[in-house]
Amino acid sequence: MASRSRSNSLVVPQAAQALEQLKFEVAQELGIQLPADGYYGNLLTSEAGSIGGQITRRLVQMAEQQLAGRSSR
């Protein structure tokens, strides 16, 4: 039986702090208050989805910029 990897595991564990910071920056820009205790159970699904969507857009944009920089050399 094939081994399954978890979809939420980080490929680069050292990136965890940067992703956490990005989450708080995006939430602040969207006007969503994240709880300081780390419990997100009271967060609306639409709010969590908005945060996740914006994070994904930014990460894709960063990757595209890196790839564009590599191909122009």
N, C-alpha and C positions, 0 to 999 in steps of 0.2 A: 504494500500500500504506500502511495506517495506521501511524502511529508508536506504538510501545508504550513505556509508561513502566515503569520497574523498580518492583516492588512494595516493595522495601526502601529506596527513596530517600526522604529526608525532605522533606516539604512546606515545613517551616520549618527550614532548616539550623542556625539558632541554637539549636535545641532539642537538638542532639546531646549536649551536655555534661549537660543535665538528664536525658536518657534514659539515658545511661551511669551516672549517679549512681543513678538509680532501679533499674537492673539490679543494681548491687552491693548496694543496700539490700534488695531482694527476695531475692536469693541469700542474704544473711546471715540474714534472717528465716526462710528455709527450711532453713538449716543447710547450704547448699551452698557449698563453697570454690571461688571462681573464681581461676584462675591469674593471677598478677601480670604475666606476660609477654604476656597477651592471646591465647594459643593455647588454643582451646576444643576441640581435637580429642580430648582425653581425657575430656571431659564426657559423661556418659551422656545419651542422647536423652531419657529421662524427666526428667532434671534440667533440661535445656535447655527442654523443654516446660513444666515447672512454672514456671520463671522467666518464660518468655514469656506463659504464661497469666495469671499474677498481674499482670504489667505491663499486659496488655490490660485486665484487670478494673479496675485502678486508673485507667487512662486513660479508660475508659468512665465510671467513677464521677465523675471530675473533670469530664468533659464534661457529664454529667447535672446535676451541681451548678451548673455555669455556666449551663446552659440554664434550670434551675429559677429561678435568681436573676434572669435576664433576664425571664422570663415573669411573675414576681411584682411587677414594677415597673409 
